[in-house]
Amino acid sequence: MTSVDDYRRAVLELIESGAEESGRLEHASTLIARSLSTGGVLHVFGSGHSMLPAIDATFRAGGLAPVNLLHDPGLAPWEPTRVSRIERLVGYGTALAQLQDLRRGEVVVIISHSGINPVPIEVAQQAHGQGLSVVAITSRTHSLATASRHPEGLRLLDVADVVLDTHAPEGDVTLTLEDGTETGPTSTILATLLLHSLAIGAMEQLGADGIALPVLRSMNRSGGDDSNAAVLEPFRGRLSREP
């Protein structure tokens, strides 16, 4: 058994642990489906590596079309030193959210492994104050084991309407190599799985209600471009990464 085998097993075990989130997933999917059925947009946010699942949910073949990335270049994962400082700045998340086109009745999914930095917490608070439902994707284990950096001691899981636990371990490591090196990150994999599960759950509920599904096709399949143009048309001007 190699370390790669151990890592694969750890990931699969954590994915299985995610079955505990089924009820909360269904509830969050219902909120999303309800918003989309009235022309709403699903907003997604993450900073640093937590931005990667959010990016993956936008303009994704097989994914929902009306997904808007709350994007700030200063929080992008390719500038880790900048991110680590900015996501701790009090007031930054509030300002970021205030600049977005967030509308009452819509849903925002906020991804943060630790859930302890001010920026994702403030985005959640501002969105909630504007009448949106807030779904958090976070690790309860890590969050509760680490002191909050929010001035009021809040964590993301304290300010969300629905909390989806990735079950990723503290420090986001799943194994230790022979030399003592801790490795095996899982938070991005698990958050991505939960985010796509939310979308699929919303699609299922919309379909059950007889509502046409606003789902994108691969642009590399015949007819994909035309199909996507049609499904995106009602949301023009509301999506930050429009093709």
Backbone torsions as a table, in degrees:
resi	resn	phi	psi	omega
1	MET	NA	119.0	-179.2
2	THR	-92.1	170.8	176.8
3	SER	-64.0	-32.9	176.9
4	VAL	-63.5	-40.8	176.8
5	ASP	-63.1	-41.5	179.2
6	ASP	-62.6	-40.5	-179.9
7	TYR	-64.7	-46.1	179.7
8	ARG	-59.3	-43.6	-179.9
9	ARG	-63.7	-40.6	179.8
10	ALA	-63.1	-42.5	179.3
11	VAL	-62.5	-45.8	-179.1
12	LEU	-63.6	-38.5	178.6
13	GLU	-65.2	-38.9	178.8
14	LEU	-69.2	-37.0	176.0
15	ILE	-61.6	-42.4	178.3
16	GLU	-64.0	-35.8	177.4
17	SER	-61.5	-27.3	-179.8
18	GLY	-63.4	-14.8	177.4
19	ALA	-60.4	-23.6	178.7
20	GLU	-65.8	-17.8	-177.2
21	GLU	-90.7	5.1	-172.3
22	SER	-55.6	-45.7	-178.8
23	GLY	-64.9	-43.1	179.3
24	ARG	-69.3	-35.9	176.0
25	LEU	-60.7	-44.6	-179.1
26	GLU	-63.9	-41.4	179.7
27	HIS	-63.2	-46.1	179.9
28	ALA	-65.1	-39.0	178.3
29	SER	-63.3	-35.4	177.5
30	THR	-64.6	-41.9	177.6
31	LEU	-60.6	-42.7	-179.6
32	ILE	-66.6	-46.3	-179.3
33	ALA	-60.8	-41.1	179.6
34	ARG	-61.7	-42.1	179.5
35	SER	-67.4	-45.8	-178.1
36	LEU	-65.1	-32.0	-178.1
37	SER	-66.2	-19.3	178.6
38	THR	-108.8	19.7	176.2
39	GLY	88.6	11.4	-178.9
40	GLY	-75.9	171.0	179.9
41	VAL	-118.4	143.2	174.0
42	LEU	-92.1	123.5	179.4
43	HIS	-100.6	143.4	179.3
44	VAL	-132.6	142.5	-178.6
45	PHE	-144.5	140.9	171.1
46	GLY	-162.3	153.5	176.5
47	SER	-119.4	154.1	-176.9
48	GLY	62.0	-138.0	-180.0
49	HIS	-66.6	-20.1	176.7
50	SER	-71.6	-11.8	174.6
51	MET	-74.2	-24.0	-175.1
52	LEU	-63.0	-47.2	175.2
53	PRO	-60.9	-37.4	179.4
54	ALA	-63.0	-43.5	177.0
55	ILE	-61.5	-41.7	-176.1
56	ASP	-64.7	-24.0	-179.3
57	ALA	-83.8	-9.0	-176.9
58	THR	-100.8	133.4	180.0
59	PHE	49.5	48.5	-177.0
60	ARG	-104.8	126.9	176.1
61	ALA	-57.1	127.7	-177.0
62	GLY	85.1	0.4	-179.5
63	GLY	-106.0	172.2	177.6
64	LEU	-66.4	141.3	178.8
65	ALA	-75.5	-46.3	-175.0
66	PRO	-82.8	65.0	177.4
67	VAL	-117.4	121.2	-176.2
68	ASN	-109.5	122.7	178.5
69	LEU	-84.2	120.6	173.1
70	LEU	-80.7	91.4	-167.7
71	HIS	-106.8	135.7	173.4
72	ASP	-134.0	117.9	-177.4
73	PRO	-55.6	-29.8	-179.8
74	GLY	-69.4	-13.1	179.9
75	LEU	-107.9	9.1	-177.2
76	ALA	-71.6	146.6	-174.1
77	PRO	-68.0	-16.6	-178.9
78	TRP	-80.2	0.1	173.7
79	GLU	-126.8	69.5	-170.9
80	PRO	-60.9	-36.7	-179.8
81	THR	-65.7	-42.5	178.4
82	ARG	-63.6	-46.2	-178.4
83	VAL	-58.7	-47.2	-175.5
84	SER	-60.4	-26.1	177.7
85	ARG	-87.3	-45.3	-175.0
86	ILE	-66.9	-40.2	-176.1
87	GLU	-69.3	-6.9	175.9
88	ARG	-99.4	-1.8	-176.7
89	LEU	-78.4	120.2	177.9
90	VAL	-68.2	129.9	179.1
91	GLY	98.9	-19.8	-176.5
92	TYR	-67.6	-44.3	-179.3
93	GLY	-65.3	-35.9	177.3
94	THR	-62.9	-47.4	179.8
95	ALA	-63.0	-41.7	179.8
96	LEU	-59.1	-47.6	-177.7
97	ALA	-67.7	-34.7	-179.9
98	GLN	-64.9	-24.7	-179.0
99	LEU	-84.3	-3.8	-176.5
100	GLN	-94.3	158.5	176.0
101	ASP	-89.9	76.2	-179.9
102	LEU	-99.5	128.9	-174.2
103	ARG	-121.8	142.2	-179.0
104	ARG	-51.0	136.7	178.4
105	GLY	92.8	-11.5	179.0
106	GLU	-85.6	177.5	-177.6
107	VAL	-124.4	139.2	171.7
108	VAL	-121.2	130.5	175.6
109	VAL	-102.5	123.5	-178.2
110	ILE	-115.4	125.4	-175.3
111	ILE	-108.8	125.5	175.7
112	SER	-157.4	117.5	-178.3
113	HIS	-58.4	-50.0	-177.2
114	SER	-84.5	-37.4	-178.6
115	GLY	65.3	24.8	-174.9
116	ILE	-112.5	-9.7	-176.4
117	ASN	-88.0	149.0	-176.0
118	PRO	-57.8	-39.8	-171.4
119	VAL	-59.0	-56.3	-179.8
120	PRO	-63.1	-32.5	178.6
121	ILE	-66.2	-43.2	179.7
122	GLU	-67.6	-37.9	176.0
123	VAL	-59.6	-43.0	178.5
124	ALA	-62.6	-45.1	-178.9
125	GLN	-63.8	-43.6	-179.0
126	GLN	-66.0	-43.5	178.6
127	ALA	-62.2	-43.4	179.7
128	HIS	-62.8	-40.2	179.0
129	GLY	-65.1	-23.6	178.7
130	GLN	-93.8	9.5	173.4
131	GLY	91.1	16.2	177.2
132	LEU	-93.7	154.8	170.0
133	SER	-86.6	137.9	-177.0
134	VAL	-112.4	123.0	175.9
135	VAL	-111.2	123.7	179.5
136	ALA	-102.5	136.4	169.9
137	ILE	-114.6	111.4	-172.1
138	THR	-153.2	172.0	175.3
139	SER	-103.2	111.9	177.4
140	ARG	-61.2	-39.6	-178.0
141	THR	-58.5	-51.3	-178.9
142	HIS	-68.4	-45.0	-174.7
143	SER	-60.0	-45.1	-176.3
144	LEU	-77.3	-14.6	179.5
145	ALA	-92.5	-2.7	-173.0
146	THR	-128.5	140.9	-179.9
147	ALA	-67.2	137.6	177.1
148	SER	-69.9	145.6	173.9
149	ARG	-98.0	0.6	177.6
150	HIS	-73.9	140.1	-175.9
151	PRO	-59.5	-24.1	178.4
152	GLU	-100.0	6.9	178.7
153	GLY	74.8	16.1	-179.5
154	LEU	-78.5	157.2	171.4
155	ARG	-121.2	162.1	179.5
156	LEU	-56.7	-38.9	-177.8
157	LEU	-67.2	-15.0	178.3
158	ASP	-81.6	-20.2	-171.5
159	VAL	-116.7	5.2	-179.3
160	ALA	-94.7	151.4	174.4
161	ASP	-76.4	-36.6	177.7
162	VAL	-133.4	131.6	178.8
163	VAL	-113.6	121.3	175.1
164	LEU	-104.8	118.5	-175.8
165	ASP	-89.3	123.4	177.0
166	THR	-72.9	-21.7	-174.3
167	HIS	67.8	10.9	176.0
168	ALA	-65.0	142.2	-174.8
169	PRO	-74.7	165.5	176.2
170	GLU	-58.0	135.1	-179.3
171	GLY	80.5	-5.7	179.2
172	ASP	57.9	39.6	176.2
173	VAL	-126.9	143.7	-176.2
174	THR	-119.9	-9.3	178.9
175	LEU	-153.7	160.3	179.4
176	THR	-121.5	125.9	179.3
177	LEU	-75.4	170.6	-175.2
178	GLU	-59.9	-30.0	-179.2
179	ASP	-86.1	5.5	178.5
180	GLY	94.3	-2.7	179.7
181	THR	-68.4	128.5	176.0
182	GLU	-90.6	133.4	-176.1
183	THR	-155.6	-168.1	178.6
184	GLY	84.7	53.4	179.7
185	PRO	-65.8	146.7	-177.5
186	THR	-135.2	-11.5	-170.2
187	SER	-60.2	-38.9	-178.2
188	THR	-68.0	-43.3	178.8
189	ILE	-59.8	-47.7	-175.0
190	LEU	-69.8	-39.3	178.4
191	ALA	-65.4	-40.0	178.5
192	THR	-62.6	-42.1	178.1
193	LEU	-61.2	-44.3	-179.8
194	LEU	-65.7	-40.2	-178.2
195	LEU	-66.8	-43.0	176.7
196	HIS	-67.6	-33.3	177.4
197	SER	-64.0	-39.6	176.2
198	LEU	-59.2	-45.4	-179.2
199	ALA	-63.2	-44.4	-178.8
200	ILE	-65.6	-39.5	177.1
201	GLY	-62.4	-40.1	177.6
202	ALA	-66.0	-41.4	177.5
203	MET	-58.7	-44.1	-178.4
204	GLU	-61.2	-42.2	-179.4
205	GLN	-70.3	-39.2	176.9
206	LEU	-62.5	-43.8	179.5
207	GLY	-61.9	-38.9	179.4
208	ALA	-65.0	-26.8	178.5
209	ASP	-90.4	5.4	177.3
210	GLY	75.7	21.2	-179.0
211	ILE	-96.0	132.1	179.1
212	ALA	-59.1	133.8	-174.3
213	LEU	-83.4	124.8	178.1
214	PRO	-83.5	72.1	-173.4
215	VAL	-115.3	138.3	-178.7
216	LEU	-84.9	150.5	173.9
217	ARG	-109.3	161.5	176.6
218	SER	-63.3	130.0	178.0
219	MET	-71.0	-9.2	178.7
220	ASN	-96.9	13.0	171.5
221	ARG	-109.7	152.7	-179.8
222	SER	-57.4	128.2	179.1
223	GLY	82.7	-1.1	-176.4
224	GLY	-62.5	-43.6	-178.0
225	ASP	-62.8	-45.8	-179.3
226	ASP	-65.3	-41.5	179.6
227	SER	-62.4	-44.3	-178.7
228	ASN	-67.2	-39.3	179.0
229	ALA	-59.8	-40.5	-178.5
230	ALA	-68.7	-42.0	-176.1
231	VAL	-75.2	-23.9	179.8
232	LEU	-86.5	-20.7	-173.0
233	GLU	-52.2	-44.0	-178.1
234	PRO	-65.7	-13.7	-174.6
235	PHE	-111.6	11.3	-180.0
236	ARG	-57.0	135.0	179.8
237	GLY	90.3	-6.0	-178.2
238	ARG	-114.5	-7.6	-176.3
239	LEU	-109.9	128.2	-171.0
240	SER	-71.0	-22.0	-175.4
241	ARG	-120.2	44.2	-178.1
242	GLU	-62.6	135.4	179.0
243	PRO	-73.5	NA	NA
